[in-house]
């Protein structure tokens, strides 16, 4: 084989090796990025769920405390002393969970979580008797809380690339409270409906 043919063959081998190396490198880099993205999404999901659960725990405690005062219809109640102790623990959990949002959330999710926290604190003020509250004020505040929580869910889904979903925005409690105003007695049949802010 003459020299030009040898050079051509060698160039062909070198080009083939380079193309193979580049292709393998790009494939491995894409696989690494996909794996990293999956790991971050898993951690984001955990952080978002922990925060959402902590918020719900706060809301549930407030509901049970207000039920003790006759403002909210519920089949369970919490005394002020017991409720305030639980509320303090629940708020600590919410605050810790919020750190996860700050570390892993995007700008929109952090903003939505911040707004949701404000609504939780407003409910705390009702439970601590720092703000006046009656059935109407509570229904409006609870509806605002639900909207803020839905906005947080929407932002969290978007940050993880989860497609939008048409989620039922009303709660069983709100429908019940509209129909059976606190102070008018239990619904027909003598039952007392459970209250679940997450419902």
N, C-alpha and C positions, 0 to 999 in steps of 0.2 A: 504494500500500500504506500503510495507516495505521500509526501509531507502535507500537501493541502488537504488530502482526504483524512489524514490522521488528525489534523487540526480541526477540521469540520466535525469529525466524530467526537473529539474531546469537548468541543464547544457544545455539541448536542447533549452530551452527558452532563456537563456543568449546568447548562440551562435547565435541563430536566430536574436535576437535583435542587436547583434554586427554586424552581416553580413548586416542586414538592414540599420544600422547606417552608416557603411562604404560605402555601395552602394549609399545611399542617399547623403552622403557627397561628394563622387567622382562625382556623377551626377551634384550636385549643383556647385562644383568647376569647372567642365567642362563647365557648362552653363555660369558661371560668366566669365571664360576666353574667351569664344566665344563672349559674350556681350562686354567685354573690347576690344577684337580684332576688333570687328565691329566699336566701337566708335573711336578707333585710326585710323582705315582705313578711316573712314569718314573724320576725321580731316586731315589726310595725303592727301586725295583726294582734299579737299578744299585748302590746302596749295599749292599743286602742280598746281592746276588750277589757283590760284591767281598769282603764279609766272609765269606760261606760258602766261597768259593774259597780265601781265605787260611787259614781254619780247616782245610780239607781238606789244603792243602799242608803245614801243620804236622803233621797226623796222619800223612800219608804218610811224611814224613821220620822221625818217631818209629818207625813200623813198620819201615822199612828199617834203622834203627839197631839196633832190637831183634832183627831178623833176623840181623844180623851177630853178635849175642851168642847166637844159637840159641834165643831165646825165642819168636819168631814164625816160622812157616814162610813163606818167600817166595822167589821166583825172582830177586830183586834184593836187594842189600845196600848199606849205607853204612858206611864206617869211622867210628870215633868222631870223628876230627879233621874229616873231610869233613862228617859229619852235623852236628856242633855248629856249624860255619860256616854250613851251609844253614839250620839251625834258627834261628840268630840273625837271618838275613835274613828268614826266613818269619815270625818273631815280630814284626819291625818292620813287615812288610806287614800282619799281623793287627791290630796296634795302630793303624796309620793307618786301616785299613778300619773299625775300631771307632768312630773319630771320626765317620764317616759315619752310623753307627747312632745315635750320640748326637745328631747334628744333625737327622736326618730321621725316626727311629723314634718310635713311640709308647711309652708307659710299659711295656706288656707286652712289646714287642719288645726294648726296651733291657734289661729284666730277663732275658729269655731269652738274649740275646747275652752278658750278663754271666755268667750261669751256664755257658754254653757255654765262655766264655773260661777259667773256673776248671777245667773238665775238660781243656782243652788244656794248661793250666799243669801239671796233675797228670801228664799224659803226658810233658811236658817233663822233669819230675823223674825219671821212669823212665829217659828217654834219657840224662840227665846223671848217672845213678847216684846221685841224691840220695835216692831212695826205693827200698826193696827191691821187686823185681818178679820174678815167675815166670810161667809160662803161665796159671795160674789167676787170679792177680791181674790180669794183663793182660786176659784175657777179660772179667772183671768190669768193669774200668775202661773197656774199649772199649765194652762194652754200655751203661754209664752215659753215655759220650760220645755214642753213637748216640741215646740217648733225649733228651739235652740238645739235640742238633742237630735232632732231629725237633720238639722243642718250639719251637725258634727258627723253623723253617720254618712251623709252625702259626701262631705269633704274627705273623710277617711277612705271611703270606697274609691273616690277619684284618685287619691294619692297612691293607692295600690293597683290602679288600673282595672278595678272591678267595674263592669258595665253598670250604668244607672239602672235603678229599679223603681217601680211604682209601689211605694210602701204605704200601707194604710197609716195615715197621719193622726187619726183620732184615737182615743183610748176608750176602753170599756168604762173606766171610771168617769170620764167626762160625760159620756152618754148617760150613764146612770145618774150623775149629779144633776144634769139638766132636767131629767125626768122626775127625780125624787129629791127635792130641795132639802138640805139638812134642817131638822127641826119639825118636819112634817110627819115624822114617824117612819117605820120601815115600809118597804114596798108591799104590795098585796101578797098575802100568804104568810106574812109575819117574818119573812126572811130578812137578814141583813147581808147585803152584798159585800164580798171581800173587796178591798181596795188594793190595787197594784199599779203604782205609777208607771210601771214598765208595760202595762197591758195595752 
